[in-house]
Amino acid sequence: MQPIPAYFDNAIHFDSDNRGIKMNTEISTQPSYQGYTLLIVDDNPTNLGVLTDYLEEQGFDILSAEDGE
């Protein structure tokens, strides 16, 4: 995970043509989890489904199993 200042490095830049500062209106304060894979194991299919759906929305790739055997 990157420190907070890293998210703002590209948010403000100097515009030499207009001699001013422009703000990027699309600043993400949420870390990106794309490229990370998690293994989720739960014997309750409902819990497994809810957790899988939530973590996929956050950008994780998910591997799942219903038990550890």
A tleap script that builds the chain and sets N, CA, C and O, in Angstrom:
source leaprc.protein.ff14SB
mol = sequence {
  NMET GLN PRO ILE PRO ALA TYR PHE ASP ASN
  ALA ILE HIE PHE ASP SER ASP ASN ARG GLY
  ILE LYS MET ASN THR GLU ILE SER THR GLN
  PRO SER TYR GLN GLY TYR THR LEU LEU ILE
  VAL ASP ASP ASN PRO THR ASN LEU GLY VAL
  LEU THR ASP TYR LEU GLU GLU GLN GLY PHE
  ASP ILE LEU SER ALA GLU ASP GLY CGLU
}
set mol.1.N position { 0.848 -1.165 0.000 }
set mol.1.CA position { 0.000 0.000 0.000 }
set mol.1.C position { 0.902 1.238 0.000 }
set mol.1.O position { 1.919 1.269 0.692 }
set mol.2.N position { 0.531 2.239 -0.765 }
set mol.2.CA position { 1.322 3.460 -0.857 }
set mol.2.C position { 0.923 4.434 0.235 }
set mol.2.O position { -0.230 4.446 0.667 }
set mol.3.N position { 1.874 5.256 0.689 }
set mol.3.CA position { 1.510 6.292 1.661 }
set mol.3.C position { 0.592 7.326 1.021 }
set mol.3.O position { 0.597 7.498 -0.198 }
set mol.4.N position { -0.190 8.010 1.839 }
set mol.4.CA position { -1.175 8.981 1.352 }
set mol.4.C position { -0.587 9.998 0.371 }
set mol.4.O position { -1.217 10.244 -0.658 }
set mol.5.N position { 0.586 10.608 0.623 }
set mol.5.CA position { 1.098 11.603 -0.329 }
set mol.5.C position { 1.279 11.058 -1.741 }
set mol.5.O position { 1.219 11.827 -2.701 }
set mol.6.N position { 1.496 9.759 -1.894 }
set mol.6.CA position { 1.688 9.185 -3.220 }
set mol.6.C position { 0.430 9.314 -4.073 }
set mol.6.O position { 0.525 9.407 -5.296 }
set mol.7.N position { -0.729 9.322 -3.458 }
set mol.7.CA position { -1.972 9.450 -4.211 }
set mol.7.C position { -2.154 10.853 -4.772 }
set mol.7.O position { -2.898 11.040 -5.735 }
set mol.8.N position { -1.493 11.828 -4.192 }
set mol.8.CA position { -1.666 13.205 -4.610 }
set mol.8.C position { -0.536 13.708 -5.496 }
set mol.8.O position { -0.591 14.845 -5.966 }
set mol.9.N position { 0.490 12.894 -5.737 }
set mol.9.CA position { 1.616 13.326 -6.558 }
set mol.9.C position { 1.172 13.805 -7.935 }
set mol.9.O position { 1.705 14.788 -8.450 }
set mol.10.N position { 0.208 13.123 -8.531 }
set mol.10.CA position { -0.255 13.492 -9.866 }
set mol.10.C position { -1.495 14.370 -9.839 }
set mol.10.O position { -2.046 14.688 -10.893 }
set mol.11.N position { -1.938 14.761 -8.672 }
set mol.11.CA position { -3.162 15.545 -8.563 }
set mol.11.C position { -2.939 17.007 -8.932 }
set mol.11.O position { -3.832 17.646 -9.488 }
set mol.12.N position { -1.766 17.539 -8.631 }
set mol.12.CA position { -1.466 18.940 -8.914 }
set mol.12.C position { -0.239 18.989 -9.812 }
set mol.12.O position { 0.769 18.347 -9.521 }
set mol.13.N position { -0.317 19.735 -10.886 }
set mol.13.CA position { 0.863 19.915 -11.725 }
set mol.13.C position { 0.922 21.351 -12.224 }
set mol.13.O position { -0.098 22.035 -12.316 }
set mol.14.N position { 2.108 21.789 -12.539 }
set mol.14.CA position { 2.313 23.157 -13.009 }
set mol.14.C position { 2.060 23.208 -14.499 }
set mol.14.O position { 2.589 22.386 -15.247 }
set mol.15.N position { 1.267 24.154 -14.937 }
set mol.15.CA position { 0.959 24.341 -16.348 }
set mol.15.C position { 1.796 25.508 -16.853 }
set mol.15.O position { 1.451 26.666 -16.617 }
set mol.16.N position { 2.891 25.214 -17.546 }
set mol.16.CA position { 3.820 26.268 -17.958 }
set mol.16.C position { 3.236 27.179 -19.033 }
set mol.16.O position { 3.660 28.329 -19.148 }
set mol.17.N position { 2.279 26.704 -19.820 }
set mol.17.CA position { 1.681 27.543 -20.861 }
set mol.17.C position { 0.838 28.667 -20.271 }
set mol.17.O position { 0.886 29.799 -20.753 }
set mol.18.N position { 0.074 28.364 -19.241 }
set mol.18.CA position { -0.811 29.367 -18.649 }
set mol.18.C position { -0.254 29.948 -17.360 }
set mol.18.O position { -0.874 30.814 -16.743 }
set mol.19.N position { 0.917 29.471 -16.955 }
set mol.19.CA position { 1.564 29.933 -15.726 }
set mol.19.C position { 0.618 29.847 -14.527 }
set mol.19.O position { 0.472 30.793 -13.753 }
set mol.20.N position { 0.013 28.738 -14.408 }
set mol.20.CA position { -0.900 28.525 -13.287 }
set mol.20.C position { -0.839 27.086 -12.830 }
set mol.20.O position { -0.075 26.275 -13.354 }
set mol.21.N position { -1.642 26.796 -11.866 }
set mol.21.CA position { -1.715 25.439 -11.343 }
set mol.21.C position { -3.081 24.874 -11.685 }
set mol.21.O position { -4.107 25.521 -11.477 }
set mol.22.N position { -3.081 23.667 -12.209 }
set mol.22.CA position { -4.335 22.995 -12.525 }
set mol.22.C position { -4.504 21.816 -11.585 }
set mol.22.O position { -3.544 21.129 -11.237 }
set mol.23.N position { -5.736 21.602 -11.188 }
set mol.23.CA position { -6.050 20.479 -10.311 }
set mol.23.C position { -6.657 19.353 -11.133 }
set mol.23.O position { -7.505 19.589 -11.994 }
set mol.24.N position { -6.229 18.153 -10.870 }
set mol.24.CA position { -6.854 16.979 -11.451 }
set mol.24.C position { -8.102 16.695 -10.619 }
set mol.24.O position { -8.003 16.492 -9.409 }
set mol.25.N position { -9.258 16.679 -11.242 }
set mol.25.CA position { -10.504 16.503 -10.491 }
set mol.25.C position { -10.773 15.046 -10.132 }
set mol.25.O position { -11.695 14.761 -9.368 }
set mol.26.N position { -9.985 14.124 -10.670 }
set mol.26.CA position { -10.208 12.708 -10.397 }
set mol.26.C position { -9.112 12.169 -9.481 }
set mol.26.O position { -8.246 11.411 -9.918 }
set mol.27.N position { -9.155 12.560 -8.225 }
set mol.27.CA position { -8.183 12.097 -7.241 }
set mol.27.C position { -8.745 10.861 -6.557 }
set mol.27.O position { -9.855 10.881 -6.026 }
set mol.28.N position { -7.974 9.796 -6.575 }
set mol.28.CA position { -8.403 8.565 -5.917 }
set mol.28.C position { -7.749 8.465 -4.550 }
set mol.28.O position { -6.524 8.473 -4.434 }
set mol.29.N position { -8.575 8.369 -3.520 }
set mol.29.CA position { -8.040 8.175 -2.180 }
set mol.29.C position { -8.087 6.705 -1.792 }
set mol.29.O position { -7.650 6.331 -0.704 }
set mol.30.N position { -8.621 5.867 -2.687 }
set mol.30.CA position { -8.704 4.439 -2.424 }
set mol.30.C position { -7.503 3.737 -3.049 }
set mol.30.O position { -7.165 4.003 -4.202 }
set mol.31.N position { -6.863 2.856 -2.313 }
set mol.31.CA position { -5.752 2.107 -2.896 }
set mol.31.C position { -6.260 1.144 -3.961 }
set mol.31.O position { -7.410 0.708 -3.914 }
set mol.32.N position { -5.414 0.820 -4.905 }
set mol.32.CA position { -5.770 -0.134 -5.939 }
set mol.32.C position { -5.280 -1.522 -5.544 }
set mol.32.O position { -4.104 -1.710 -5.230 }
set mol.33.N position { -6.174 -2.475 -5.564 }
set mol.33.CA position { -5.813 -3.844 -5.226 }
set mol.33.C position { -5.740 -4.725 -6.470 }
set mol.33.O position { -5.645 -5.947 -6.354 }
set mol.34.N position { -5.784 -4.120 -7.657 }
set mol.34.CA position { -5.695 -4.901 -8.882 }
set mol.34.C position { -4.345 -5.599 -8.939 }
set mol.34.O position { -3.309 -5.004 -8.639 }
set mol.35.N position { -4.370 -6.853 -9.322 }
set mol.35.CA position { -3.147 -7.636 -9.390 }
set mol.35.C position { -2.886 -8.456 -8.140 }
set mol.35.O position { -1.982 -9.293 -8.128 }
set mol.36.N position { -3.667 -8.230 -7.081 }
set mol.36.CA position { -3.531 -9.011 -5.852 }
set mol.36.C position { -4.546 -10.147 -5.871 }
set mol.36.O position { -5.706 -9.940 -6.229 }
set mol.37.N position { -4.118 -11.335 -5.490 }
set mol.37.CA position { -4.998 -12.496 -5.445 }
set mol.37.C position { -5.140 -12.971 -4.006 }
set mol.37.O position { -4.153 -13.093 -3.281 }
set mol.38.N position { -6.379 -13.238 -3.601 }
set mol.38.CA position { -6.668 -13.739 -2.256 }
set mol.38.C position { -7.292 -15.122 -2.352 }
set mol.38.O position { -8.065 -15.405 -3.267 }
set mol.39.N position { -6.951 -15.977 -1.400 }
set mol.39.CA position { -7.603 -17.269 -1.248 }
set mol.39.C position { -8.570 -17.161 -0.084 }
set mol.39.O position { -8.174 -16.824 1.032 }
set mol.40.N position { -9.842 -17.450 -0.344 }
set mol.40.CA position { -10.875 -17.388 0.688 }
set mol.40.C position { -11.434 -18.791 0.879 }
set mol.40.O position { -11.842 -19.447 -0.080 }
set mol.41.N position { -11.447 -19.243 2.130 }
set mol.41.CA position { -11.979 -20.566 2.454 }
set mol.41.C position { -13.037 -20.405 3.534 }
set mol.41.O position { -12.773 -19.840 4.596 }
set mol.42.N position { -14.246 -20.911 3.253 }
set mol.42.CA position { -15.327 -20.877 4.235 }
set mol.42.C position { -16.280 -22.014 3.907 }
set mol.42.O position { -16.595 -22.240 2.738 }
set mol.43.N position { -16.741 -22.728 4.918 }
set mol.43.CA position { -17.653 -23.842 4.665 }
set mol.43.C position { -19.100 -23.393 4.510 }
set mol.43.O position { -19.972 -24.212 4.221 }
set mol.44.N position { -19.363 -22.111 4.697 }
set mol.44.CA position { -20.705 -21.566 4.507 }
set mol.44.C position { -20.744 -20.855 3.153 }
set mol.44.O position { -20.096 -19.822 2.984 }
set mol.45.N position { -21.500 -21.396 2.179 }
set mol.45.CA position { -21.529 -20.805 0.838 }
set mol.45.C position { -22.003 -19.349 0.812 }
set mol.45.O position { -21.546 -18.564 -0.019 }
set mol.46.N position { -22.913 -18.991 1.714 }
set mol.46.CA position { -23.392 -17.604 1.759 }
set mol.46.C position { -22.267 -16.663 2.157 }
set mol.46.O position { -22.057 -15.635 1.514 }
set mol.47.N position { -21.545 -17.011 3.214 }
set mol.47.CA position { -20.414 -16.182 3.639 }
set mol.47.C position { -19.369 -16.072 2.539 }
set mol.47.O position { -18.832 -14.994 2.282 }
set mol.48.N position { -19.087 -17.192 1.894 }
set mol.48.CA position { -18.100 -17.221 0.823 }
set mol.48.C position { -18.519 -16.313 -0.328 }
set mol.48.O position { -17.698 -15.577 -0.875 }
set mol.49.N position { -19.788 -16.366 -0.690 }
set mol.49.CA position { -20.288 -15.531 -1.783 }
set mol.49.C position { -20.256 -14.052 -1.465 }
set mol.49.O position { -19.838 -13.244 -2.294 }
set mol.50.N position { -20.695 -13.690 -0.264 }
set mol.50.CA position { -20.717 -12.277 0.135 }
set mol.50.C position { -19.305 -11.710 0.157 }
set mol.50.O position { -19.054 -10.632 -0.381 }
set mol.51.N position { -18.389 -12.435 0.777 }
set mol.51.CA position { -17.012 -11.958 0.877 }
set mol.51.C position { -16.343 -11.889 -0.494 }
set mol.51.O position { -15.620 -10.937 -0.789 }
set mol.52.N position { -16.583 -12.890 -1.320 }
set mol.52.CA position { -16.020 -12.895 -2.674 }
set mol.52.C position { -16.520 -11.703 -3.475 }
set mol.52.O position { -15.726 -11.007 -4.109 }
set mol.53.N position { -17.822 -11.461 -3.454 }
set mol.53.CA position { -18.389 -10.328 -4.197 }
set mol.53.C position { -17.796 -9.006 -3.731 }
set mol.53.O position { -17.419 -8.169 -4.551 }
set mol.54.N position { -17.712 -8.818 -2.423 }
set mol.54.CA position { -17.189 -7.559 -1.877 }
set mol.54.C position { -15.730 -7.347 -2.279 }
set mol.54.O position { -15.357 -6.262 -2.725 }
set mol.55.N position { -14.917 -8.372 -2.121 }
set mol.55.CA position { -13.491 -8.215 -2.414 }
set mol.55.C position { -13.222 -8.058 -3.908 }
set mol.55.O position { -12.287 -7.357 -4.294 }
set mol.56.N position { -14.022 -8.695 -4.749 }
set mol.56.CA position { -13.884 -8.489 -6.194 }
set mol.56.C position { -14.219 -7.049 -6.567 }
set mol.56.O position { -13.572 -6.472 -7.441 }
set mol.57.N position { -15.218 -6.464 -5.916 }
set mol.57.CA position { -15.557 -5.054 -6.151 }
set mol.57.C position { -14.399 -4.136 -5.775 }
set mol.57.O position { -14.246 -3.061 -6.354 }
set mol.58.N position { -13.584 -4.553 -4.808 }
set mol.58.CA position { -12.433 -3.759 -4.377 }
set mol.58.C position { -11.246 -3.929 -5.320 }
set mol.58.O position { -10.257 -3.207 -5.201 }
set mol.59.N position { -11.333 -4.883 -6.264 }
set mol.59.CA position { -10.278 -5.070 -7.251 }
set mol.59.C position { -9.439 -6.320 -7.085 }
set mol.59.O position { -8.563 -6.584 -7.908 }
set mol.60.N position { -9.685 -7.097 -6.039 }
set mol.60.CA position { -8.920 -8.322 -5.823 }
set mol.60.C position { -9.348 -9.411 -6.799 }
set mol.60.O position { -10.507 -9.464 -7.211 }
set mol.61.N position { -8.406 -10.279 -7.167 }
set mol.61.CA position { -8.729 -11.538 -7.838 }
set mol.61.C position { -8.925 -12.559 -6.724 }
set mol.61.O position { -8.136 -12.606 -5.781 }
set mol.62.N position { -9.964 -13.373 -6.825 }
set mol.62.CA position { -10.323 -14.274 -5.736 }
set mol.62.C position { -10.237 -15.732 -6.171 }
set mol.62.O position { -10.747 -16.114 -7.224 }
set mol.63.N position { -9.586 -16.531 -5.347 }
set mol.63.CA position { -9.653 -17.988 -5.428 }
set mol.63.C position { -10.436 -18.420 -4.201 }
set mol.63.O position { -10.178 -17.927 -3.102 }
set mol.64.N position { -11.392 -19.334 -4.366 }
set mol.64.CA position { -12.209 -19.713 -3.212 }
set mol.64.C position { -12.334 -21.225 -3.103 }
set mol.64.O position { -12.206 -21.960 -4.082 }
set mol.65.N position { -12.590 -21.660 -1.873 }
set mol.65.CA position { -12.820 -23.075 -1.592 }
set mol.65.C position { -13.826 -23.174 -0.460 }
set mol.65.O position { -13.884 -22.307 0.413 }
set mol.66.N position { -14.629 -24.252 -0.482 }
set mol.66.CA position { -15.645 -24.433 0.554 }
set mol.66.C position { -15.105 -25.129 1.794 }
set mol.66.O position { -15.769 -25.144 2.830 }
set mol.67.N position { -13.923 -25.702 1.706 }
set mol.67.CA position { -13.293 -26.292 2.889 }
set mol.67.C position { -11.790 -26.397 2.639 }
set mol.67.O position { -11.315 -26.166 1.527 }
set mol.68.N position { -11.067 -26.742 3.667 }
set mol.68.CA position { -9.620 -26.795 3.551 }
set mol.68.C position { -9.077 -28.152 3.144 }
set mol.68.O position { -7.864 -28.360 3.160 }
set mol.69.N position { -9.942 -29.066 2.785 }
set mol.69.CA position { -9.498 -30.418 2.426 }
set mol.69.C position { -9.231 -30.544 0.947 }
set mol.69.O position { -8.850 -31.616 0.478 }
savepdb mol mol.pdb
quit
